[in-house]
Each structure stands twice: as C-alpha cells, then as structure tokens.
C-alpha cells in the first residue's frame, strides 16, 4: 500500500501494532495485579506487626515503606515489559537516593533513631524519664523527635538521634521505686535514738512497703555531721509525695527531741594571735604623758 509516496506493509504494521498493544496491555495487567498483591501483602504484614505489639507509628511507617518498595518493583516490571530499559532507571533512582541522603543526613539520622525507639521501646508515652540533662514525662514520640513535659510545664523537644547516643533513665519502667533520704546529725547526738525516730516514721507512713522493710544506716562521717541514710520502698506514683512528707516529719521530730541538724562549720586558726593580744594588753598598761 502506497500513501503520499510511502509504501506501507499493512500486515507488518498490523502485527507491530498488535504487538505493542499486547505489551501495553500486559504491562497494565502486571501493574494492576502487582499493586493489588502489594496492598494485600502490606495489609497482612501490618496486622502481624500490630499483633506483635509493635508501636503504631512504627507499624504504619514500615507498612508504607514496604508498599513503596513493592510499588517501585511492580512499576519497573511493567516498564520492562513494554521495552523500557530499567537498568538506567534504577541507576537514576540510586543516584537520586544518594544525593538526598547526603543532603538530609542529620534528618535521616533522627529518622532512623526514631525507628529504633518505636521498635525497641526504651520508653513509651506517659513514662517519666531523664534524657541527658532533661527530665520529664514523655508526651509524644515521633519518627524525628521526642517531646518531654517537665514538672514546671515546659515542652522539651529532643531529636531522636541525640536520644540513641545518650543514656536514658526511665523512672517508671518498673512499678516500684526506692526513696533515699540522707540526714546529718551532730557528733554529740544520740545516733541510735536518731535512727529509731527515722525508722519509726518511715514504717508508719501509709504508702511505705513492709517488704523490703525500711532500713537506716550510717553512711558517712562528714566534716560537720554524722550522715544517716534511710532506704524505703514505695510505688512510683507515691514516691515524690512520700519523700516530701518524710522530710517534713524528720525536721519536726528532731526539733522536738532536741537532735541537732548541724550547719556547715569551719575552724579558723590565726598564727601569732596570742602575741598580738599580749602586745595589745601591754600597750594599754603604758601611762599616757600629760601635757
């Protein structure tokens, strides 16, 4: 067949057209079926992560990440079916990933640390923790940073990368907590009497545990005082209130029993003071001449 001076092979043209259409149809079929399988697989894996008590934030992120990876694989398979060289596409995507990673390395570090935190859960929302020099209640955990609310109602935002590289003290990870109170008494005080008073008040406190029982020990012979340390156990919820109540009671009972809680003292020795006083006495005895 000729048209405008060009010769066309109808049979070959028809064959090529049908071949291209078949490849396009197959590529679309691969994309549709592949996406459907990816969604089903991600949904199944997400349910498994939820059943394993993985943090919801981590489960959702991992599910979306897995779905994105599977979708890229499906798209590459579909493009390969219609004759697109996927090797170059993969190289371009790899180069772009490296460039993005270098430009966002700090953010990606926090992001990776967030995955570690929500996966291994060194703390959860509601825990009272100390992270570096900050102490407060965990109010929110994201994949980039963690929010603490301090006791004076300050919102502290800590990058997750800093959390994974520093020590974390979780005060509420365990249900019970020990109160340690150290009180100094004078060297002339009756140590046994002071220990008995401290122990009596600790045992009478309604939120103190009997097992392990409270105990008082002499822990230091200081410059100004003999230090007595009380160890008594209670729940995390009652730790602060019991400590404050016992401190107030110890001060009241020591005052009533005339047991001294000494202030820091320092003895100062002046060389030549005796000679100076002698010279002053002699100068006062010298008679004054009258004009």
WOMO-V274625 format. One record per residue. N is the residue number from 1. RES is the residue in one small letter. PHI is phi in whole degrees, -180 to 180 (* if undefined). OMEGA is omega in whole degrees, -180 to 180 (* if undefined). D_CENTER is the distance of its C-alpha to the mean C-alpha in Angstrom with 1 decimal. Layout:
n->{N,N}
res->{RES,RES}
phi->{PHI,PHI}
omega->{OMEGA,OMEGA}
d_center->{D_CENTER,D_CENTER}
This chain:
n->{1,2,3,4,5,6,7,8,9,10,11,12,13,14,15,16,17,18,19,20,21,22,23,24,25,26,27,28,29,30,31,32,33,34,35,36,37,38,39,40,41,42,43,44,45,46,47,48,49,50,51,52,53,54,55,56,57,58,59,60,61,62,63,64,65,66,67,68,69,70,71,72,73,74,75,76,77,78,79,80,81,82,83,84,85,86,87,88,89,90,91,92,93,94,95,96,97,98,99,100,101,102,103,104,105,106,107,108,109,110,111,112,113,114,115,116,117,118,119,120,121,122,123,124,125,126,127,128,129,130,131,132,133,134,135,136,137,138,139,140,141,142,143,144,145,146,147,148,149,150,151,152,153,154,155,156,157,158,159,160,161,162,163,164,165,166,167,168,169,170,171,172,173,174,175,176,177,178,179,180,181,182,183,184,185,186,187,188,189,190,191,192,193,194,195,196,197,198,199,200,201,202,203,204,205,206,207,208,209,210,211,212,213,214,215,216,217,218,219,220,221,222,223,224,225,226,227,228,229,230,231,232,233,234,235,236,237,238,239,240,241,242,243,244,245,246,247,248,249,250,251,252,253,254,255,256,257,258,259,260,261,262,263,264,265,266,267,268,269,270,271,272,273,274,275,276,277,278,279,280,281,282,283,284,285,286,287,288,289,290,291}
res->{x,x,x,x,x,x,x,x,x,x,x,x,x,x,x,x,x,x,x,x,x,x,x,x,x,x,x,x,x,x,x,x,x,x,x,x,x,x,x,x,x,x,x,x,x,x,x,x,x,x,x,x,x,x,x,x,x,x,x,x,x,x,x,x,x,x,x,x,x,x,x,x,x,x,x,x,x,x,x,x,x,x,x,x,x,x,x,x,x,x,x,x,x,x,x,x,x,x,x,x,x,x,x,x,x,x,x,x,x,x,x,x,x,x,x,x,x,x,x,x,x,x,x,x,x,x,x,x,x,x,x,x,x,x,x,x,x,x,x,x,x,x,x,x,x,x,x,x,x,x,x,x,x,x,x,x,x,x,x,x,x,x,x,x,x,x,x,x,x,x,x,x,x,x,x,x,x,x,x,x,x,x,x,x,x,x,x,x,x,x,x,x,x,x,x,x,x,x,x,x,x,x,x,x,x,x,x,x,x,x,x,x,x,x,x,x,x,x,x,x,x,x,x,x,x,x,x,x,x,x,x,x,x,x,x,x,x,x,x,x,x,x,x,x,x,x,x,x,x,x,x,x,x,x,x,x,x,x,x,x,x,x,x,x,x,x,x,x,x,x,x,x,x,x,x,x,x,x,x,x,x,x,x,x,x,x,x,x,x,x,x}
phi->{*,-113,-148,55,86,-105,-99,-116,-95,-60,-65,-67,-63,-65,-63,-65,-63,-64,-65,-64,-62,-65,-65,-64,-63,-66,-64,-64,-64,-61,-64,-65,-67,-63,-66,-64,-65,-62,-63,-64,-66,-66,-61,-64,-66,-62,-64,-65,-67,-66,-66,-84,66,-72,-53,-59,-62,-68,-63,-65,-64,-63,-66,-67,-64,-64,-64,-63,-65,-64,-67,-62,-63,-64,-64,-64,-65,-67,-64,-64,-69,-95,98,-79,-75,-75,-61,-68,-64,-63,-64,-64,-63,-64,-64,-65,-64,-65,-63,-65,-63,-68,-77,-120,-65,-67,-64,-68,-64,-64,-65,-64,-65,-63,-63,-64,-65,-75,-85,-91,50,-67,-154,-130,-60,101,-75,-100,-131,-121,-122,58,-99,-108,-129,179,-95,-72,-106,-159,-124,-111,-80,-117,-148,-126,-103,-116,-109,-78,-68,-98,65,-99,-93,-103,-107,-115,-60,-63,-62,-71,-70,-73,-109,-134,-74,-119,-104,-103,-76,-110,-66,-108,-71,-116,-150,-96,-95,-117,-124,-111,-127,-98,-120,-68,-67,-91,-80,-80,-62,-63,-64,-63,-63,-64,-65,-63,-67,-64,-66,-66,-70,-80,-65,-66,-104,-80,-82,-87,-137,-71,-75,-63,-146,-124,-132,-81,-109,-166,-105,-83,-67,-121,-155,-96,-91,-109,-117,-99,-118,-141,-101,-156,-81,-60,-67,-101,-59,-68,-66,-69,-61,-65,-64,-67,-60,-65,-67,-63,-63,-66,-72,-68,-65,-70,-93,59,-95,-79,-103,-72,-86,-59,-129,-143,-92,-112,-110,-107,-70,82,-65,-63,-64,-65,-68,-63,-64,-67,-66,-65,-67,-74,-85,-73,-70,-88,-72,-98,-75}
omega->{179,177,-178,177,179,179,-180,174,-175,-177,-180,179,179,-180,180,179,179,179,179,179,179,179,178,179,179,178,177,179,177,-179,-177,-179,180,178,179,179,179,179,-180,-180,180,178,179,-179,178,178,178,179,178,179,178,177,174,180,-176,180,180,-179,180,-179,-179,178,179,179,179,179,178,179,179,-180,177,179,179,-180,178,178,179,178,179,-179,-180,172,178,180,-176,180,179,178,179,179,178,179,178,178,178,179,179,180,179,-180,179,-178,-177,-174,179,179,179,176,176,-179,178,178,177,177,179,-177,-177,179,-177,173,171,173,179,179,-179,179,175,-170,170,179,-175,-179,-177,179,180,180,179,-179,180,176,176,180,-180,-178,-180,-179,172,173,-178,-178,175,171,171,178,-179,-179,-176,176,-177,178,178,-178,-177,179,179,179,179,176,179,-175,-175,178,177,-172,-175,-176,-179,174,177,-179,179,-180,177,176,-178,180,179,-179,176,-175,-179,179,179,179,180,179,180,-178,180,180,179,-179,-180,180,-173,-178,179,179,172,-180,0,-176,178,-179,179,180,169,-173,-179,170,-173,179,-174,-173,169,-174,176,-178,177,172,-180,-175,175,177,178,-177,-176,-173,-175,-177,180,179,-180,-180,-179,178,179,-180,179,180,-178,-176,177,176,-178,-180,180,175,-173,168,-167,171,175,-178,178,177,-179,179,-179,179,177,-178,-179,179,179,179,178,180,179,179,180,-180,179,-179,-179,-178,180,177,177,179,*}
d_center->{77.9,78.3,76.7,77.3,78.5,75.5,76.0,73.4,73.2,72.4,71.7,69.2,67.6,67.2,65.8,63.3,62.3,61.9,59.8,57.5,57.2,56.5,53.7,52.2,52.5,51.0,48.1,47.5,47.7,45.2,42.8,43.3,43.1,40.3,38.1,39.1,38.1,34.8,33.9,35.0,33.0,29.8,30.3,30.9,27.8,25.6,27.1,26.4,22.7,22.6,24.6,22.2,19.5,17.5,15.2,17.8,16.2,16.3,19.7,21.2,20.1,21.4,24.5,25.2,24.7,27.1,29.5,29.7,30.4,33.0,34.6,35.0,36.7,39.0,39.9,40.7,42.9,44.7,45.4,46.6,49.1,50.7,51.1,48.2,47.1,43.4,43.0,43.1,40.7,38.2,38.6,38.1,34.9,33.6,34.5,32.9,29.6,29.7,30.4,27.7,25.2,26.3,26.2,22.8,21.1,18.2,17.6,18.1,15.7,12.9,14.6,14.7,11.0,10.6,13.2,11.6,8.4,10.9,13.3,11.9,9.4,7.2,6.4,8.8,10.2,11.5,9.3,9.3,6.4,6.8,5.1,8.5,11.0,9.3,9.3,9.6,9.7,7.9,11.0,10.8,9.3,11.8,12.8,12.5,9.8,7.3,9.0,8.6,12.0,13.0,16.0,18.4,17.4,15.9,13.8,11.2,10.6,8.3,9.7,8.0,10.3,8.9,5.5,7.9,10.2,8.7,8.2,5.4,7.6,7.8,11.0,12.1,11.9,15.5,18.1,19.6,18.9,21.3,22.6,23.8,26.4,28.6,31.9,34.6,38.3,41.4,43.3,46.3,44.4,45.0,41.8,42.7,43.3,40.0,38.1,40.0,39.2,35.5,35.5,37.8,35.5,32.4,34.4,35.8,32.4,32.3,28.6,28.7,28.9,32.2,30.7,29.4,31.7,31.0,32.1,33.1,33.6,35.0,32.2,33.7,37.1,36.2,38.4,39.0,37.9,37.4,33.8,33.3,29.9,29.3,27.0,26.8,24.7,23.8,21.4,18.0,19.7,22.5,20.7,20.8,24.3,25.8,24.8,26.3,29.4,30.1,30.0,32.5,34.7,34.8,36.0,38.7,40.0,40.2,42.1,44.5,45.0,45.6,42.8,41.9,38.3,39.3,38.3,37.8,41.3,42.9,46.5,48.2,51.3,53.7,56.2,59.8,59.3,62.3,64.6,63.5,64.4,67.8,68.6,67.8,70.1,72.9,72.7,73.1,76.3,78.1,80.7,80.6,83.7,85.6,86.9}
